[in-house]
Amino acid sequence: MGNPEDIEESGGAKKRKYKITFPLRDILKNVGSTVANCTAEIIYSLSPHIAPEISYTLDQELNKDTLDADNAFYTKMRSLEKPLEAGKIPDDFGNMSPEMEPIRNLAQIACGYIVWQNATEETKYNMIQVQSVQQVKREDEYLEFYYLVFFHDMVSQEIIPWKLQVLWHPEHGVEVKENSRQPRYGST
């Protein structure tokens, strides 16, 4: 993850800064080649429970041609007679039906917020499964989903359940309204 640089700010706050460069790939289109290179600066506070500061630059503009797919998904979800309820996306063997991909993609985007807010130098979270999702019918223009997702912390090897309340609209993006880390299964 790059070489760390310890910095001290006015007031004595200690932080650690990393500069990294990495390739970006389009996972939605399964494009294996690099679509842009990203250079990022990440500053971790050495105080607990403070989200890292992140700044980045891309070497080229990203293609944002998902509008048709976003609108089709939005229309489908708004037109369901009964709100969506589903689980195990993907299943325990890694299989997922194509109609569940947008549900998983939305969860992954929302989980990016959780990862950012809870990142430390000693964590590496990866969302591995939507354990359950429930759509909530709304009177306004937004779609609302309650997710229970599983993160794999690559460092500790722990599987972490996390609840999310997510609002989404294709023109306004994703908003994580509430989130809470859940106790591990079998723990008291």
N, C-alpha and C positions, 0 to 999 in steps of 0.2 A: 504494500500500500504506500509506497513512496517513503522517503526519509523524513522523520519527524523533526520539527524545529520547535523548541520550547520558547515561548514568548511570555513576557510579563507586561501587563497593561497598567496604566495609571491606577492607583488604588491597590496595587498588589495582586490583582487577579491573574492567575496563572492559566495559560492555555497551551495547547499543542497544535501546530499547524502542519498539514500535509499538502503537498502539491502532487497531483497525479494526472496522467494522460491515459485515455483508454478509448477503444473503438466502440461505436454504437451500431447496433444491428436492428433491423426491422423484424421483430418476433411475430407480429401479426401476419405478415406476408411470408414468413419462414424464409426470409432472405438471409443467407449465411454471410454474405459479403458486407463489408463495412459501408454504412451509409453516411457517416460523419465521424470525425474524431473530436473528442471532448477533452478539454483541459480544465481541471477543477482544483480549487483551493478549499480545503475543509479545515475548520478550526474547531477543535473540541475544547470545551471548558473542562477544567479538571475538577470542577464542582459537580456533584451529581445532579441529575434531573434537569439539565439545561441542554436543549437541542443544539446540535452543532450549527455553526454558521457555514453556509455553502455558497460559493460563487463559481460560475463556470462560463466557458466560452466554447462555441462550436466552430469548426473550421468551414462549415457551410450550412445553409438553411435546410431544415428538415422538411420533408414532404408531408403535408397534413391532409391527405386525401381520404379521410375516413368519414366525411360528412354524410354520404349516401348510406353507408352501413349504420352509422349512428342514428340517422333519422328512421331507417327501417326498424331497428331494434326499439327505438323509442315508441314508434307507432304500434308495434306488436305488443309491447308491454302495457301501453295505455288501453289497448283494445281487449285485453284478456277479461273474460267474464268473471273468472275467479282469480284472485291474486296468486302469483307464482309462489310455490313452495317446492324446494328441491334440496338435495343433500349429496354429499360425497362427490364433489366436482374438483378434479377428476376422481374416479373411483379408486379403490385401494390398489388396482393394477395399472393405474395411469391412463385409463380409458375415459373419454369424454365425448358426449354427443355434440355435434356441431352447433345445435341450438343453445347449448350451455356455455359455449365459448365467450359470448359477450358478457354473461353473468360473471364468469371467472375473470375476464379482463377488467371489468369494473371493480371487482374486489382487489385485484392486483394494483390498480391505480390508487384506490383508497388505502391499501396497505403501505404504499410508498410514503404516505403521510405518517403512518404509525412508525415505520422504520426510521424516518427522519427524526421524529419527536423523541424516540427512545434509543437512538444510536449512542453507543459509547465506543471507545477504542477496543473494548473487550467483547463486543457483540457483532454478530453477522447474521441478521434475520433474513429468512427466505420463506415467503408464503408457499406452502406446499399443497394445501387443500382447503376448499370451501366445505366445511363440515355441514353447514346448513345455511339456507338463505330463505327469507320470507319477504315478499313484497307487501307493502302497505299501500292501500288505495288512498289517494289524496284528491282533494278538490281543486288544488292549484295545478300548475303546469309541471311540477317536478315529479320524478319517480323517486320512491323511497324504498330502501331495502335494509333489513336487519340481517347481518351476516355473523356467523360464528366461523372463524378461520383458524387454521393451524399454521403457526410459524415453526420453522426448524431453525434453532440457533446453532449455526455451524460451529461455533466455538465450544459451547458447553454440551452440544448434542441433545439439548433439551427440546421437546415438542411443547410449544406454548399455545394454548387456546386464547383467542382474543375476540371479543364482541365489538361489532361496529354498527353504527347507524349511519347510512350513507344516503345523501340526496344527489340526484343527477338530472341534468337537462342538457341536451346536445349543444345548446347555445351558451350555457352558463358553466358547464364543467361539473366537476365532482366536489362535493363538500362532505367532510366527515363531521357529522353533528355531535356524536358521542362515541367514545371508545373506552374499553376497559379490558385490561389483562385479566384472564380468568385463572383460577387455581388449576394446577395440573390435575388430570384425572387420577383419582385414587388418593389425592392428598387431602389433608384435613385442614 
